Amino acid sequence: MDIYVQWLSHLCIEEGVLSKSQAHLILEQVDESFELQDLVDILVDQNYCTDNELLQSLVDKAWTEASEGNEAPDLSQAEEMEIGLDESTASEITSENFQESIDQIPEMSDQQVASFMLGLINYAEILGASDLHLSAAGRPFLRVQRVVTYLSDDVLTPEQSERINTILINKDQLEELNEEMDLDFALELKSRSRYRVNLMNTKNGIAGTYRIVPARVRTLEELGFKNADVIKNMLTYHNGILLITGPMGMGKTTTLAATIKEINEKREDHIITVEDPIEIVQESQNCIVTQRQVGEHTNSFATALKGALREDPDIIVIGELRDLETIEMAITASETGHLVIGTMHTSDATTTLNRLLDVFPPSQQNQIRAMTAESLRGIVCQRQLPAKGGGVVLAYETLINVTAVSSMIRDGKEQGINSVIETGSRFGMISMDNCILELFKDGKITQETALDNIQNKSVKLQVTAASESQPPPIPGGSTPPPIPGGSKTPPPAPKRKGFFGN
């Protein structure tokens, strides 16, 4: 290859005009006749460099180095510049300049686009967002406390969306996106901030979702579990299976991280986690924590589980129980002296058990029911509800595998699980409906939110009764009106019958 081209490529990488993967991609597509001017034309025509003065200085320096006979650095050995991964280069994004920055994307260099993306992610964090969504033919928006907040009234063009969503990925990831049409990965910045990213192809172009991973692992109490001691007790077992479930985006990963944190601080064991991708990094404390990512460190959850059984773990954490093989391996591991903690996308304890058991063929049902009846430690189902005054609050259901539950699982009578939870408060169990009722009585959610999310009719009646028993608001503010006649105490209020007539 022409030495002048090699020198200019190297200098462009050093200055951030090209990433190493971009330089390789360009040079892989040219032949031996490719010359310096050809590379300059590509840099200009494809907007890799819009600063003509900078480009001219790089060309002059490349010409000088090559003319003096200096050997060009080997691009295959050159250190790749982490374009866009250093927050010190982030642009300052505000609600006022967001649209202006978006409009300038076609004229920006890759480094400028990366700086814009870093600034946008930082802006999302400042606003307390959990997710950032950037989709072709759609308005960019944030999800703040479960509420959609639009960043602009204008939709992203396919070209804008593709450029901003692919600027922070490397060549291998770009190839995977092009081949698989989907890409899941964890983005880790130099500050150790982490984001779970999903890129996908749609009929309109590239779409990206960026989940902001909390920098600190919160405790179960901080997450809102009033029965944290009950969950912690389930984490003391040396075998069995604990399931953390809930709909998508309801905080299961955060709760899973809190359980690992609790074990890491209180026990002295070997923890192996299998995640897709690794979101929250857990440093070894009293335990040795080994984290593996599907696709990068192992081919699948099932493969990682098979390997884990030969790697002397005490606790195995599975990011998602999603297929027959993985579930079967998890139940087997829980019976062979391991504590297994996993997540599932289910809404309550009964649905969780049905999903767990129904994946097995009829010929295995009796065996798997017997195994689950013995190995299950408990199920924690969770949901996030809009809090009164803004934000979200955690609602949860907790099932503990007492004798009655074990018998129901073995006999295929899961329909009775709800009754056991209702009457099992002395064991630390609570139903989702009763948890929501407590949140309402504590003033954390509105009556409307409570009634919309409670299924049991009798619990709904308790919400209505509790609302009727509350004193009406005082007209004109919080100061009571003057008492007629100047008496120091108001007359007693007439007794009013409650909902149940008492």
VEXLUMNU-660338 format. One line per 8 residues: number of its first residue (from 0); their letters; for each residue x, y, z of C-alpha. Coordinates in steps of 0.2 Angstrom, whole numbers, m for minus. Layout:
N
NUM) A) X Y Z | ...
This chain:
502
0) MDIYVQWL) 0 0 0 | 6 18 m4 | 16 24 11 | 8 41 10 | m9 33 12 | m3 24 27 | 4 39 35 | m12 49 32
8) SHLCIEEG) m23 35 39 | m12 34 54 | m13 53 57 | m32 53 55 | m33 40 68 | m22 50 80 | m33 66 77 | m49 57 79
16) VLSKSQAH) m55 60 61 | m56 41 59 | m57 27 71 | m46 12 68 | m60 1 62 | m66 15 50 | m48 16 43 | m47 m3 41
24) LILEQVDE) m64 m3 33 | m59 10 20 | m42 2 16 | m49 m16 15 | m60 m10 0 | m46 m2 m11 | m32 m9 m22 | m14 m6 m24
32) SFELQDLV) m17 9 m36 | m26 18 m21 | m16 35 m19 | m16 49 m6 | m28 60 m16 | m41 45 m17 | m41 45 2 | m43 64 4
40) DILVDQNY) m58 63 m8 | m66 49 3 | m63 59 19 | m71 75 11 | m85 66 1 | m91 55 16 | m90 69 29 | m76 61 39
48) CTDNELLQ) m68 78 40 | m76 94 37 | m62 105 44 | m52 109 28 | m38 117 38 | m36 101 49 | m36 90 34 | m23 100 24
56) SLVDKAWT) m11 100 39 | m13 81 41 | m10 79 22 | 6 90 23 | 12 80 38 | 9 64 30 | 18 70 14 | 33 76 25
64) EASEGNEA) 35 60 35 | 33 49 19 | 45 59 9 | 59 58 23 | 58 40 22 | 50 37 39 | 42 20 40 | 23 22 43
72) PDLSQAEE) 16 14 59 | 7 m3 56 | m11 1 57 | m15 m17 63 | m4 m13 78 | m9 5 81 | m19 9 97 | m37 12 92
80) MEIGLDES) m44 28 98 | m60 25 109 | m70 37 99 | m84 44 109 | m80 34 125 | m72 48 135 | m85 59 143 | m73 74 144
88) TASEITSE) m76 76 125 | m95 76 128 | m105 91 121 | m117 100 132 | m134 96 127 | m149 106 133 | m168 106 128 | m164 122 119
96) NFQESIDQ) m149 116 108 | m155 98 105 | m164 101 89 | m150 112 82 | m137 99 86 | m148 85 78 | m150 96 62 | m131 97 61
104) IPEMSDQQ) m128 79 61 | m125 77 42 | m111 90 43 | m102 83 59 | m87 73 60 | m88 56 68 | m79 63 84 | m92 77 84
112) VASFMLGL) m107 65 83 | m99 54 96 | m97 69 107 | m116 73 104 | m121 56 109 | m111 57 125 | m119 73 129 | m136 67 126
120) INYAEILG) m133 52 137 | m127 63 151 | m142 75 148 | m153 59 150 | m145 55 167 | m146 73 173 | m165 72 170 | m166 56 180
128) ASDLHLSA) m172 45 164 | m171 27 164 | m171 25 145 | m166 35 130 | m175 30 113 | m168 36 96 | m178 28 82 | m179 32 63
136) AGRPFLRV) m195 41 58 | m199 43 77 | m198 57 89 | m183 55 101 | m189 53 119 | m184 49 137 | m193 38 149 | m193 48 166
144) QRVVTYLS) m201 39 180 | m210 28 168 | m217 43 159 | m213 47 141 | m204 64 138 | m201 69 120 | m185 78 117 | m191 86 100
152) DDVLTPEQ) m207 87 90 | m197 83 74 | m194 65 69 | m176 58 66 | m172 54 48 | m166 37 44 | m148 44 41 | m148 54 57
160) SERINTIL) m154 38 67 | m141 27 59 | m127 38 62 | m130 42 80 | m135 25 85 | m119 17 77 | m106 29 81 | m102 21 98
168) INKDQLEE) m100 3 92 | m84 m5 85 | m82 m14 68 | m86 m31 75 | m102 m25 83 | m107 m16 67 | m105 m32 57 | m115 m41 69
176) LNEEMDLD) m129 m28 68 | m129 m30 49 | m129 m49 49 | m141 m52 64 | m152 m36 62 | m151 m34 81 | m137 m30 93 | m137 m31 112
184) FALELKSR) m122 m25 122 | m116 m16 137 | m108 1 134 | m95 5 147 | m88 23 147 | m71 28 154 | m80 34 170 | m86 16 172
192) SRYRVNLM) m104 22 169 | m113 8 160 | m128 7 149 | m138 m8 141 | m140 m4 123 | m151 m13 110 | m150 m8 92 | m162 m15 79
200) NTKNGIAG) m167 m14 61 | m185 m8 58 | m195 m4 42 | m190 14 44 | m171 12 48 | m161 9 64 | m168 11 81 | m159 12 98
208) TYRIVPAR) m164 10 116 | m151 15 130 | m155 9 147 | m146 19 160 | m138 7 173 | m137 14 191 | m120 18 196 | m123 11 214
216) VRTLEELG) m131 m5 219 | m145 m1 231 | m151 m12 245 | m167 m22 245 | m174 m9 258 | m169 6 247 | m178 m2 233 | m194 m2 243
224) FKNADVIK) m196 m20 250 | m204 m19 267 | m201 m37 269 | m183 m37 265 | m179 m48 279 | m190 m62 272 | m180 m61 255 | m163 m60 264
232) NMLTYHNG) m168 m76 274 | m171 m85 257 | m153 m80 252 | m146 m89 267 | m150 m106 259 | m136 m117 251 | m147 m125 238 | m164 m122 230
240) ILLITGPM) m170 m109 218 | m177 m91 220 | m186 m83 206 | m187 m64 204 | m201 m60 191 | m211 m46 184 | m215 m37 167 | m202 m30 156
248) GMGKTTTL) m194 m14 163 | m200 m16 181 | m183 m17 190 | m180 m35 190 | m162 m33 185 | m160 m20 199 | m167 m32 212 | m156 m46 206
256) AATIKEIN) m141 m35 208 | m147 m31 226 | m148 m50 230 | m130 m52 224 | m125 m37 234 | m133 m45 250 | m124 m62 247 | m108 m54 242
264) EKREDHII) m108 m45 259 | m114 m58 271 | m108 m75 264 | m91 m81 259 | m94 m91 243 | m91 m92 224 | m105 m83 214 | m106 m86 195
272) TVEDPIEI) m118 m75 185 | m124 m77 167 | m131 m61 160 | m136 m54 143 | m128 m42 144 | m118 m38 160 | m127 m22 166 | m121 m20 184
280) VQESQNCI) m103 m24 188 | m101 m33 205 | m84 m32 213 | m79 m47 224 | m81 m43 243 | m83 m57 255 | m88 m68 240 | m78 m72 223
288) VTQRQVGE) m90 m65 210 | m87 m72 192 | m98 m63 179 | m101 m70 161 | m110 m62 147 | m119 m72 134 | m112 m69 116 | m95 m63 123
296) HTNSFATA) m90 m76 136 | m102 m90 133 | m113 m95 118 | m130 m97 128 | m137 m97 145 | m138 m116 144 | m120 m118 139 | m115 m107 153
304) LKGALRED) m125 m117 166 | m117 m133 160 | m100 m126 162 | m105 m118 179 | m108 m135 186 | m90 m139 184 | m83 m123 190 | m87 m126 209
312) PDIIVIGE) m100 m112 212 | m110 m110 227 | m123 m98 220 | m128 m97 201 | m137 m81 195 | m146 m83 178 | m151 m67 170 | m166 m74 162
320) LRDLETIE) m174 m92 162 | m181 m92 144 | m181 m109 137 | m183 m128 142 | m165 m132 142 | m160 m117 154 | m175 m120 166 | m171 m139 167
328) MAITASET) m152 m135 170 | m157 m122 183 | m169 m134 193 | m156 m148 192 | m142 m136 199 | m153 m131 213 | m155 m149 218 | m137 m153 217
336) GHLVIGTM) m131 m141 231 | m132 m124 223 | m142 m109 226 | m149 m103 210 | m157 m86 207 | m165 m82 191 | m178 m70 183 | m193 m73 172
344) HTSDATTT) m205 m61 163 | m221 m66 173 | m234 m55 182 | m238 m65 198 | m233 m81 207 | m246 m93 200 | m241 m87 182 | m223 m90 186
352) LNRLLDVF) m226 m108 192 | m237 m112 177 | m223 m105 165 | m209 m114 174 | m218 m131 173 | m228 m130 157 | m212 m129 146 | m209 m147 150
360) PPSQQNQI) m217 m161 140 | m231 m172 148 | m219 m186 150 | m208 m176 162 | m222 m167 172 | m223 m178 187 | m204 m178 189 | m201 m160 187
368) RAMTAESL) m216 m155 198 | m208 m166 212 | m191 m158 209 | m198 m140 209 | m209 m144 225 | m193 m148 234 | m181 m135 227 | m191 m119 226
376) RGIVCQRQ) m187 m107 240 | m198 m93 235 | m205 m81 221 | m204 m62 221 | m215 m53 209 | m213 m35 207 | m221 m20 198 | m218 m1 197
384) LPAKGGGV) m233 10 200 | m234 29 197 | m232 37 214 | m243 51 221 | m234 67 217 | m223 60 203 | m210 46 202 | m213 27 204
392) VLAYETLI) m215 16 219 | m212 m3 221 | m227 m15 223 | m222 m33 225 | m229 m51 229 | m219 m64 239 | m222 m82 239 | m213 m94 251
400) NVTAVSSM) m212 m112 248 | m221 m119 264 | m228 m136 265 | m245 m131 258 | m236 m123 242 | m225 m138 240 | m240 m150 240 | m250 m139 227
408) IRDGKEQG) m235 m139 215 | m233 m158 217 | m251 m161 214 | m254 m149 200 | m265 m138 210 | m257 m121 207 | m274 m112 207 | m274 m113 225
416) INSVIETG) m257 m103 227 | m266 m86 229 | m276 m92 244 | m260 m98 252 | m252 m81 249 | m267 m72 256 | m267 m82 273 | m248 m84 274
424) SRFGMISM) m243 m67 281 | m236 m75 297 | m223 m83 285 | m219 m66 277 | m230 m68 262 | m240 m54 254 | m250 m54 238 | m249 m40 225
432) DNCILELF) m266 m34 229 | m263 m32 247 | m246 m23 244 | m255 m11 233 | m268 m8 246 | m254 m4 259 | m246 8 247 | m263 17 245
440) KDGKITQE) m266 17 264 | m248 24 266 | m252 38 254 | m239 33 242 | m251 30 227 | m268 38 222 | m285 29 223 | m286 28 204
448) TALDNIQN) m269 20 203 | m274 7 217 | m291 3 209 | m283 1 191 | m270 m12 197 | m279 m22 210 | m288 m38 203 | m297 m44 219
456) KSVKLQVT) m314 m36 221 | m314 m37 240 | m298 m28 241 | m305 m15 229 | m319 m12 241 | m306 m9 255 | m298 4 244 | m315 13 242
464) AASESQPP) m319 11 260 | m303 18 266 | m305 33 254 | m323 36 261 | m316 36 279 | m304 50 275 | m309 67 281 | m314 79 267
472) PIPGGSTP) m302 93 262 | m304 110 271 | m310 123 259 | m298 137 257 | m282 128 262 | m275 119 277 | m280 132 290 | m297 127 298
480) PPIPGGSK) m311 140 298 | m315 150 314 | m326 142 326 | m343 150 328 | m345 159 345 | m327 159 348 | m326 142 356 | m309 134 358
488) TPPPAPKR) m314 117 352 | m325 112 338 | m341 103 341 | m340 84 339 | m343 78 321 | m358 67 318 | m354 49 317 | m355 42 299
496) KGFFGN) m357 24 295 | m342 16 286 | m343 5 271 | m346 m10 281 | m359 m2 292 | m348 0 308
